[in-house]
Amino acid sequence: MALSALAVLDGTVLPADEATINVTDLGLLRGDGVFEVVKVYDGRPFALDDHLRRMANSAHNLRLEIDLSAVRADVDALLAEAGPVNGAIRFLVSRDGRRIGLVEAVPEIAPSVALARVEYVPPRILDGVKSLSYAGNMLAQRIAKEKGFDEALLVTPHGRVLEAPTSSFFASFDGETLVTPPLSDRVLDSITRRRLLSLLPHAREEVITYDSLGRVREAFLASTTREVQAVSRVDDTTFPDTPGALTRAAVDVFAAHVREEIAPA
Ligand SMILES: Cc1ncc(COP(=O)(O)O)c(C=O)c1O
């Protein structure tokens, strides 16, 4: 079966095109539900516990009751059926309580990306919720692509850099330390970001303004599917080092960390 053709629906593994839900599900009608995407290396999920924990928090904040052990069992069933694949598992729980999991291919990650500023105000009420309501993030990506860029950089109307629509943003102003916007700016508590902050000795949270980007030496995006991906420029500001030494070190450190964590016991 093709990588993207496998699904699990409420505990039953089946071909994705046979997995159907009711059109009245509020997950569909309102984007009301929670989701996660976990990367799978040779059939082994990376940081699954972190993703399940974040899903539990999201559901709690959204006042959505979920059966986390059933979600975990779904993911395990999908992994068992998928075998030693390289890809990702997307899993979600809708307001109507449907548990859906899908095996997905991870698109080829380009060596670097150019970002376009897209104005964005995080909806405060969704703080701490990775909800199914992602149309704004997807639109930001589309707007950036319409302008000829690879990806969006979400920036508040007051000029604070937040993140990209599906990844966190790191930058270095001095070639020695890395900064990433603080969670208090309402960026997603990204699992990759959190791991990098603890793995990289000179990385910390700090507000980044759009106006300061002209002083950036190097920058990268970080996420489950991208891992670490160099950023070459934002709008017409090109960064001098792509990928810079800190970015290359982050790529290597993160890859080694993944290898170590998913290694068989
Ligand atoms: C808005 C946003 N920021 C950052 C990330 C990266 O998070 P993670 O490292 O947990 O994949 C994502 C991932 O989907 C995201 O949607």
The ligand as an SDF file (V2000), in Angstrom:
LIG
                    3D

 16 16  0  0  0  0  0  0  0  0999 V2000
    2.5130   27.2930   13.9920 C   0  0  0  0  0  0  0  0  0  0  0  0
    3.5560   26.2280   14.1630 C   0  0  0  0  0  0  0  0  0  0  0  0
    4.7420   26.5660   14.7170 N   0  0  0  0  0  0  0  0  0  0  0  0
    5.7190   25.6420   14.9010 C   0  0  0  0  0  0  0  0  0  0  0  0
    5.5360   24.3200   14.5230 C   0  0  0  0  0  0  0  0  0  0  0  0
    6.6020   23.3040   14.7690 C   0  0  0  0  0  0  0  0  0  0  0  0
    6.1930   22.4610   15.8300 O   0  0  0  0  0  0  0  0  0  0  0  0
    6.8180   21.0150   16.0380 P   0  0  0  0  0  0  0  0  0  0  0  0
    8.2820   21.2080   16.2530 O   0  0  0  0  0  0  0  0  0  0  0  0
    6.1560   20.5130   17.2780 O   0  0  0  0  0  0  0  0  0  0  0  0
    6.5260   20.2400   14.8250 O   0  0  0  0  0  0  0  0  0  0  0  0
    4.3270   23.9280   13.9580 C   0  0  0  0  0  0  0  0  0  0  0  0
    4.1090   22.5450   13.5580 C   0  0  0  0  0  0  0  0  0  0  0  0
    3.0970   22.1700   13.0680 O   0  0  0  0  0  0  0  0  0  0  0  0
    3.3120   24.9000   13.7750 C   0  0  0  0  0  0  0  0  0  0  0  0
    2.1230   24.5720   13.2410 O   0  0  0  0  0  0  0  0  0  0  0  0
  1  2  1  0
  2  3  1  0
  2 15  2  0
  3  4  2  0
  4  5  1  0
  5  6  1  0
  5 12  2  0
  6  7  1  0
  7  8  1  0
  8  9  2  0
  8 10  1  0
  8 11  1  0
 12 13  1  0
 12 15  1  0
 13 14  2  0
 15 16  1  0
M  END
$$$$
